[in-house]
Amino acid sequence: MALADGDSVEGAVDGTADSGDGVDGVDGADRRVTGARAVGERWTGARATGARAAGAISHRASRRRRRNARRREAADGGRAVSGLARVDRRTKRLVKRLRPGDVAVIDHPDLDLVAAETLVDAAPAAVVNASPSITGRYPNVGPRLLCRAGIPLIDDTGNEVMDAVVEGAPVTVDGDTVVVGGTVVARGTRQSIERIDAAIDDARNNLGPELERFAVNTADYVRQEIDLLIDELDVPELDFRIKGRHVLIVVRGIDYKEDLRLLRQSGYLRELRPVLIGVDGGADALLEIGAVPDLIIGDFDSVSEDAMRCGAQLIVHGYTDGRAPGGKRLDDLGLPYSVFSAPGTSEDVAMLLAYQEGAELMVAVGAHSSMLEFLDKGRAGMASTFLVRMKVGSTLVDAKGVSRLYRHSVRTWDLVWMLAAAVFTLVVALMLSEPVRLWLRAFWRSLISG
């Protein structure tokens, strides 16, 4: 099962990276150019306009090709790139201040997919990782996403780079070296797609021991966290009603953006108006599609201040010993919140809250459920998720991958036949109406008599 999960995750990255490269957009632009030329030939009056439009599209496509070629050359060919340094040991903190053209300096062993996606979205000039981006423990595909996006990745430079590079200072990545003020301060491995693919294959072949450790840890924690399955939790008082309603729980996981976008386009949010729960950064994902969360739950380390001030109720996921580190940030901002102490992950706690409050159906977007996803998240087991999903049963629907399962498209002939059916129905209705039949008889008599 682990290998199958890995393959599906790998496929998701391939799809994400391809769309980010913009190559498909170039092919689409070429097809539009051809269409514009055909229209120009058929309609003389529109020929000049069509030619100008085709030329503009062709020019943009050519610029896109050149830009992508330059980025791939910088990533794979070792060309030097420069930018202002953004330094942080936690990637999720760094991306909040990372701007296009900056150089990200991180310390992130086994760079996970979600972190890689946030880095790609920020469009840095290069990424320098003090640790190996793929250690070989499991086939993590985050580094491949960076390489496919054309972002140079300098790997395993050593911990010294975190002190040698100062926040905001100009830094140059030249080949496999990191240069500050003309001095080489670190040296690592400049990754390529081929090298990353080979490392992923090796990790996949050596997955057995990691799978065994993961299974043992899961079994151990099941015994410790069994209360999740049999006990009622002390849920904080909510400002809204959940009982009898649908609940949409959004987590920043694989394909969460595409799945959430498809749910919005399908009319699910508009027609059923589910309760919206954002788990940490999932709140920002809801805001990005124009939806305001009713509740934000988590440790609040990856939620934007705008999301925390959007009017949603705030619940900090605390430890069972009473500690709630996430509350400090909310205290500093002067925002009111409640604490929900429970074992497990924040997404587990969100599901338990909705289930215990009587949700009719829970729809999870971006939730973690496979071994590779939990390893990507840095967890050694998935006991709480196993227990929670046993408890909520069929009340939970996982929307993971729905964007790859269903691609909505309308073919031209479908529209033609639909229009023809509508016209035929209208003609038949008119022919059967009495006023139209009287008019036709009168018209026919006038033709005969005339």
Secondary structure, DSSP 8 states (H G I E B T S, - for coil): -HHHHHHHHHHHHHHHHHHHHTHHHHHHHHHHHHHHHHHHHH-GGGHHHHHHHHHHHHHHHHHHHHHHHHHHHHHHS---EEEEEEE-S-HHHHTTT--TT-EEEE--SS--HHHHHHHHHH--SEEEESS-S--SSS---HHHHHHHTT--EEE---TTHHHHS-TT-EEEEETTEEEETTEEEEE-EE--HHHHHHHHHHHHHTHHHHHHHHHHHHHHHHHHSTHHHHS-------SS--TTSEEEEE-S-TTHHHHHHHHHHTTHHHHH--EEEEETTHHHHHHHTT---SEEEE--SS--HHHHTSS-EEEEEE-TTS--TTHHHHHHHT---EEEE-SS-HHHHHHHHHHHTT-SEEEEES---SHHHHHHTT-S--HHHHHHHHHHGGGEEE-TTHHHH------HHHHHHHHHHHHHHHHHHHHHSHHHHHHHHHHHHHHHH-
